[in-house]
Amino acid sequence: MSHRDLFIIWPGSPLLSVLLWIGVAVAFLYLARFPAHRAIISFSRMIYGALRLASRSTLLMERKVAARTREVMINAGVEERERALEREFQRIADTATSDLSGYPALQQSLVEQSRKIDEEYRNSTLLPPPPPGWVRAVEVLAKLPAEGDALVAPILTHIHKTVESQYQTAMTDYNRAVSERQAILKKIMPYWRKVSEILDEMGNRIKRLEERAKLVDISMAEYQEIRSQSDQAVRALTASSLTRFFTAAAFLFIALGGAVLNFHLIALPMSEMVGGSSYIGSFRSSSVAALVIIFVEFAMGLCLMEFLGITRLFPSLGQLDDKMRRRLATAAFLILTILAGVEASLAYVGEQLAGELQFFQQSLANNQGTQPVRTWIPVTGQMVIALVLPFALTFGAIPLESLVKTGRSVLGITAAAALRWAAFSLRALGHLFLHLGRLGVQFYDLLIVPPLWVEGLVRYRCRRAEGFLEEQVPQ
């Protein structure tokens, strides 16, 4: 007896047996209708509650991440503004030192010019005294009519001539003194111009200081706004962080291209130094050595930027005294220069090796090869590129610092956005399971439509019968 025969209720009629089994299943489902409904609803609500709890937990985590990211951005913004204020104050100090250091000399020159102007002015005020009062009196007497007295007329005429002669002499002296005064005043003009130039120079220096002071005021206002942790400051810091992050990533991508080019320039000739047949693991020793040289160059460039104070990735290096930092910066620059020279030499050797390899391949292909013609242009170009690239890669420390400092903020912003979307998805999925539970109830009732139809018909007839009996009851 096979397992299939166990399910045959009516022998000789499998179809009837299937119908009987379906009837039994529908009857069982009908009898278990309310417990099944409660189970489906309870299961959907359980999934909904779990997903809703997970959504709330995700939202709490998102808030913590957003608060931490906000704190990080505020601290980074405060640090950046402090560095900007420090630079502005240093520039103001340099401007004051360079421009106002000559203020004593300008003051002494201004005092000297003022003394000379005052002296010349005092000299110009020494005018001859005007003609005495008696001269006019005598002149008046001399102009009196002299008719009727022959002795008085000649005397008055002589007095008149004498007074006129003295008057002409006095006016001549007066005009000469005025001319000398004008000449002295004319000599004052260069001193006035010198004073004007000194005052203009001082005005320009003060104007430069005012411009620096305005920049300091702007930076201070931004610093205070960031310290207040306002939403506008946070939005500005967020936009700035994203912009700086992607800009730094673009520059680092360009620097990576330069590093790859540098690697290909020195990888082939490096095989002549360390051996082309030796391996370190699954990598050629020449490739590993070329990578080590490039990494050492980048490390020296990074240290050089740290010692110069351009970047601040390592606070311990910035705490060294200025003398030690200058010495270490000089040592890093010398090491970088030596490595650049080594790369230039390797580039020259690489060009020679490439020519010999080409000649060897042509000899194998044609059984007679022609010696390749070497020109100085590609050799010089490769040597210059190999010499310049290490110094160019040094400046990759600047976008690296920007990428490191803004990466944390960008990562926090991305994580907060991902958690927010995850919370939304969990909540939406919970509502979906809740509605799926209701849909499951309806689908369950759909499987037992015949008994439900019979039940509805019976209830309908019972209600009609109850209504008919109520109508027969006497009022």
C-alpha positions in Angstrom: 0.0 0.0 0.0 1.5 3.2 -1.2 1.4 6.6 0.5 -0.8 7.8 -2.3 -3.5 5.2 -1.4 -3.6 6.6 2.2 -5.2 9.8 0.9 -7.8 7.9 -1.2 -11.1 8.1 0.8 -13.4 6.8 -1.9 -11.8 3.8 -3.6 -11.8 4.0 -7.3 -12.5 7.7 -7.4 -9.5 10.0 -6.8 -11.3 13.1 -7.8 -14.1 12.5 -5.3 -11.4 11.8 -2.6 -9.8 15.2 -3.4 -13.1 16.9 -3.2 -13.8 15.2 0.2 -10.3 16.3 1.4 -11.0 19.9 0.3 -14.4 19.8 2.1 -12.6 18.5 5.3 -10.0 21.3 4.9 -12.6 24.0 4.4 -14.6 22.7 7.4 -11.5 22.7 9.5 -10.5 26.2 8.4 -14.1 27.3 9.1 -14.1 25.9 12.6 -10.6 27.5 13.2 -11.6 30.8 11.7 -11.5 33.0 14.8 -8.3 31.6 16.3 -6.7 31.9 12.9 -7.8 35.5 12.5 -6.4 36.3 16.0 -3.2 34.5 15.1 -2.8 36.4 11.8 -3.6 39.7 13.4 -1.3 39.0 16.4 1.5 38.0 14.1 1.2 41.1 11.9 1.0 43.3 15.0 4.0 41.6 16.5 6.0 42.3 13.3 4.6 45.8 13.2 5.6 46.5 16.8 9.1 45.0 16.4 9.7 47.1 13.2 8.3 50.2 14.9 10.5 49.7 17.9 13.5 49.2 15.5 12.5 52.4 13.7 12.4 54.3 17.0 15.8 52.9 18.0 17.1 53.8 14.6 15.7 57.4 15.0 17.3 57.7 18.4 20.6 56.5 17.0 20.2 58.9 14.1 19.7 61.8 16.6 22.8 60.8 18.5 24.8 60.6 15.3 23.4 63.9 14.1 24.2 65.6 17.5 27.7 64.1 17.5 28.2 65.2 13.9 26.9 68.7 14.8 29.4 68.8 17.7 32.2 67.7 15.5 31.4 70.3 12.8 31.1 73.0 15.5 34.5 72.1 17.0 36.1 71.9 13.5 34.5 75.3 12.6 35.7 76.8 15.8 39.2 75.5 15.3 39.3 76.7 11.7 38.1 80.2 12.7 40.6 80.3 15.5 43.3 79.5 13.0 42.0 82.1 10.6 41.9 84.7 13.4 45.4 83.6 14.4 46.6 84.2 10.8 44.8 87.5 10.6 46.3 88.7 13.9 49.7 87.5 12.7 49.3 89.5 9.5 48.2 92.5 11.5 51.3 92.1 13.6 53.5 91.8 10.5 51.8 94.8 8.9 52.2 96.8 12.1 55.9 95.7 12.4 56.7 96.4 8.8 54.6 99.6 8.3 54.7 101.2 11.7 58.2 100.3 12.6 59.3 103.3 10.6 56.9 105.6 12.5 59.6 107.1 14.7 61.7 108.0 11.6 58.5 109.4 9.9 57.7 111.3 13.0 61.3 112.7 13.2 61.1 113.7 9.5 57.7 115.3 10.1 59.1 117.3 13.0 62.1 118.3 11.0 60.0 119.4 8.1 57.6 121.3 10.5 60.6 123.0 12.1 62.0 124.1 8.7 58.5 125.4 7.7 58.2 127.3 10.9 61.6 128.8 10.6 61.0 129.9 7.0 57.7 131.3 8.0 59.2 133.3 10.8 61.8 134.6 8.3 59.0 135.6 5.9 57.3 137.7 8.5 60.2 140.2 8.9 58.7 143.1 7.0 60.1 146.7 6.9 58.2 149.2 9.0 55.7 151.4 7.2 56.6 155.1 6.6 56.4 157.2 9.8 53.4 159.3 10.4 55.2 162.6 10.1 56.0 161.9 6.5 52.3 162.1 5.7 51.9 165.1 7.8 54.8 166.8 6.0 53.4 165.6 2.7 50.1 167.3 3.6 51.9 170.5 4.5 53.8 170.4 1.2 50.6 170.2 -0.7 49.2 173.3 0.9 48.8 176.2 -1.5 51.7 178.6 -1.4 50.2 181.7 -3.0 51.1 185.1 -1.5 54.3 184.1 0.2 57.4 183.8 -1.9 59.6 182.5 0.9 57.3 179.7 2.0 56.7 178.3 -1.5 60.3 177.1 -2.1 60.5 175.6 1.3 57.2 173.7 0.9 58.3 172.5 -2.6 61.7 171.3 -1.2 59.8 169.4 1.6 57.5 167.9 -0.9 60.4 166.6 -3.1 62.2 165.3 0.0 59.1 163.4 1.2 58.4 161.9 -2.2 62.1 160.8 -2.5 61.9 159.1 0.9 58.5 157.6 0.1 59.9 156.1 -3.2 62.9 154.7 -1.3 60.6 153.2 1.4 58.3 151.6 -1.2 61.3 150.2 -3.0 62.5 148.6 0.2 59.0 147.4 0.9 58.6 145.7 -2.5 62.0 144.1 -2.2 61.1 142.8 1.2 57.8 141.4 -0.1 59.7 139.7 -3.0 62.1 138.2 -0.5 59.2 137.0 1.6 57.5 135.4 -1.4 60.8 133.7 -2.3 61.0 132.4 1.2 57.4 131.2 1.0 58.3 129.5 -2.3 61.1 127.6 -0.5 58.5 126.3 1.9 56.5 124.5 -0.8 58.9 121.4 -1.0 58.7 121.0 2.7 54.9 121.1 2.5 55.0 118.5 -0.3 57.3 116.3 1.8 54.9 116.6 4.8 52.0 115.8 2.5 53.8 112.7 1.2 54.6 111.6 4.7 51.0 112.0 5.8 49.7 110.1 2.7 52.1 107.3 3.4 51.0 107.1 7.0 47.4 107.2 5.8 48.0 104.3 3.5 49.5 102.3 6.2 46.7 103.0 8.6 44.2 102.1 5.8 45.9 98.7 5.3 45.6 98.2 9.1 41.9 99.1 8.9 41.3 96.6 6.1 43.0 93.9 8.2 40.8 95.0 11.1 37.7 94.6 9.0 38.7 91.1 8.0 39.3 90.3 11.7 35.8 91.7 12.5 34.3 89.4 9.8 36.2 86.4 11.1 35.3 87.3 14.7 31.6 87.5 13.7 31.7 84.1 12.1 33.5 82.7 15.1 30.9 84.0 17.5 28.1 82.7 15.3 29.7 79.3 15.2 30.2 79.4 19.0 26.5 80.2 19.4 25.8 76.9 17.5 23.0 78.5 15.5 21.2 76.5 12.8 22.5 78.9 10.1 26.1 78.3 11.2 25.6 74.5 11.2 24.1 74.7 7.7 27.0 76.8 6.5 29.5 74.4 8.1 27.7 71.4 6.5 27.8 72.9 3.1 31.5 73.9 3.6 32.4 70.4 4.8 30.8 68.7 1.8 32.4 71.2 -0.7 35.8 70.8 0.9 35.5 67.0 1.1 34.7 66.5 -2.6 37.3 69.2 -3.6 40.0 67.5 -1.6 38.9 64.1 -3.0 39.3 65.4 -6.5 42.7 66.8 -5.8 43.8 63.6 -4.2 42.6 61.7 -7.2 44.8 63.9 -9.4 47.7 63.3 -7.0 47.0 59.6 -7.2 47.3 59.8 -11.0 50.7 61.6 -10.6 51.8 58.8 -8.2 50.8 56.1 -10.7 52.8 58.0 -13.4 55.7 58.3 -11.1 55.6 54.5 -10.4 55.6 53.6 -14.0 58.6 55.9 -14.6 60.8 54.2 -12.0 59.4 50.6 -11.8 61.3 49.3 -14.9 64.8 50.7 -14.0 64.3 49.7 -10.4 64.6 46.1 -11.6 68.3 46.8 -12.4 68.9 47.8 -8.8 67.0 45.1 -6.8 66.7 42.4 -9.4 63.9 41.7 -11.8 63.5 38.0 -10.9 63.1 38.4 -7.1 59.7 38.5 -5.5 58.3 39.6 -2.2 55.2 37.4 -1.8 53.3 37.7 -5.1 54.8 41.1 -6.0 58.0 41.9 -7.8 60.8 43.4 -5.6 61.2 46.2 -8.1 57.6 47.2 -7.9 57.7 47.1 -4.1 60.9 49.2 -4.0 59.3 51.8 -6.4 56.2 52.0 -4.2 58.4 52.4 -1.1 60.3 55.3 -2.7 57.0 57.0 -3.6 55.6 56.5 -0.1 58.8 57.8 1.5 58.6 60.9 -0.8 55.0 61.5 0.2 55.9 61.0 3.9 58.8 63.5 3.6 56.5 66.0 1.8 53.9 65.6 4.5 56.5 66.1 7.2 57.8 69.2 5.3 54.3 70.7 5.3 53.9 69.9 9.0 57.2 71.5 9.9 56.4 74.6 7.9 53.1 74.9 9.7 51.0 74.6 6.5 49.2 71.5 7.7 48.4 70.3 11.3 47.8 66.6 11.0 50.2 65.8 13.8 49.9 68.2 16.8 53.1 66.8 18.4 55.1 68.1 15.5 53.5 71.6 15.7 54.6 71.8 19.4 58.3 71.8 18.6 60.2 75.0 18.9 60.8 77.1 15.8 64.5 76.3 15.6 64.0 72.5 15.7 61.2 72.8 13.1 63.4 74.7 10.7 66.1 72.1 11.1 63.7 69.2 10.5 62.1 71.0 7.6 65.6 71.4 6.0 66.3 67.8 6.6 63.0 66.7 5.0 63.6 69.0 2.0 67.1 67.6 1.5 65.8 64.0 1.6 63.1 64.9 -0.8 65.6 66.5 -3.1 67.8 63.5 -3.0 65.0 61.1 -3.8 63.9 63.4 -6.7 67.4 63.2 -8.0 67.4 59.4 -7.7 64.1 59.3 -9.6 65.5 61.5 -12.4 68.4 59.1 -12.7 66.1 56.1 -12.8 64.0 57.8 -15.4 67.2 58.2 -17.6 68.1 54.5 -17.0 64.5 53.5 -17.8 64.7 55.3 -21.2 67.9 53.4 -21.9 66.4 50.1 -20.9 63.3 50.8 -23.0 65.4 51.4 -26.1 67.5 48.3 -25.5 64.3 46.2 -25.0 62.8 47.5 -28.2 66.0 46.7 -30.1 66.0 43.2 -28.7 62.4 42.6 -29.6 63.1 43.8 -33.2 66.1 41.5 -33.4 63.9 38.5 -32.4 61.2 39.4 -34.8 63.3 40.2 -37.9 66.5 38.3 -37.0 68.2 41.7 -37.6 67.4 44.7 -35.6 68.2 48.3 -36.1 69.7 50.3 -33.3 67.0 52.8 -32.2 67.8 56.4 -32.5 67.7 58.1 -29.2 66.9 61.8 -28.9 67.4 64.0 -25.9 63.8 65.3 -25.9 62.0 62.3 -24.4 64.9 61.6 -22.1 64.9 65.1 -20.8 61.1 65.2 -20.5 61.1 62.0 -18.4 63.9 63.2 -16.2 62.1 66.6 -15.6 58.8 64.8 -14.8 60.6 62.4 -12.4 62.3 65.4 -10.8 59.2 67.5 -10.4 56.6 64.9 -9.4 58.0 64.3 -5.9 57.7 68.0 -5.1 54.3 68.2 -6.7 53.1 65.2 -4.6 54.3 67.1 -1.5 51.3 69.5 -1.9 49.0 66.5 -1.7 49.3 66.9 2.1 47.0 69.9 2.0 44.0 68.1 0.4 44.8 65.1 2.6 44.4 67.2 5.7 41.2 68.7 4.4 39.9 65.2 3.5 40.7 63.8 7.0 39.2 66.7 8.9 36.0 66.9 6.8 35.7 63.1 6.3 34.4 62.7 9.8 31.7 65.3 9.3 30.7 63.9 5.9 30.7 60.3 7.3 28.4 61.5 10.1 26.1 63.3 7.7 26.0 60.2 5.5 25.4 57.9 8.5 22.6 60.2 9.8 20.9 60.2 6.4 21.2 56.4 6.1 19.8 55.9 9.6 16.9 58.3 8.8 16.1 56.4 5.7 16.4 53.1 7.5 14.0 54.3 10.2 11.5 55.4 7.5 11.9 52.1 5.7 11.4 50.1 9.0 8.3 52.1 9.8 6.9 51.7 6.3 7.7 48.0 6.4 5.9 47.7 9.7 2.8 49.3 8.3 3.1 47.0 5.3 3.1 43.9 7.6 0.1 45.3 9.5 -1.9 45.7 6.3 -0.7 42.3 5.1 -2.2 40.8 8.3 -5.5 42.4 7.5 -5.2 41.2 4.0 -4.3 37.7 5.3 -7.6 37.7 7.2 -9.5 38.6 4.1 -7.6 35.9 2.1 -8.4 33.3 4.9 -12.1 34.2 4.6 -11.8 33.8 0.9 -10.7 30.2 1.3 -13.8 29.4 3.3 -16.4 31.2 1.2 -18.9 28.3 1.0 -19.5 27.8 4.7 -19.4 31.6 5.2 -22.1 31.9 2.6 -24.2 29.2 4.3 -23.6 30.9 7.7 -24.7 34.2 6.3 -27.8 32.7 4.7 -28.7 31.0 8.0 -28.3 34.2 9.9 -30.4 36.0 7.4 -33.2 33.5 7.7 -33.0 33.5 11.4 -33.3 37.3 11.5 -36.3 37.1 9.2 -37.9 34.4 11.3 -37.3 36.5 14.5 -38.8 39.5 12.8 -41.8 37.5 11.6 -42.4 36.2 15.1 -42.2 39.7 16.5 -44.8 40.8 14.1 -47.2 38.0 15.3 -46.9 39.1 19.0 -50.1 41.0 20.0 -49.5 44.6 20.9 
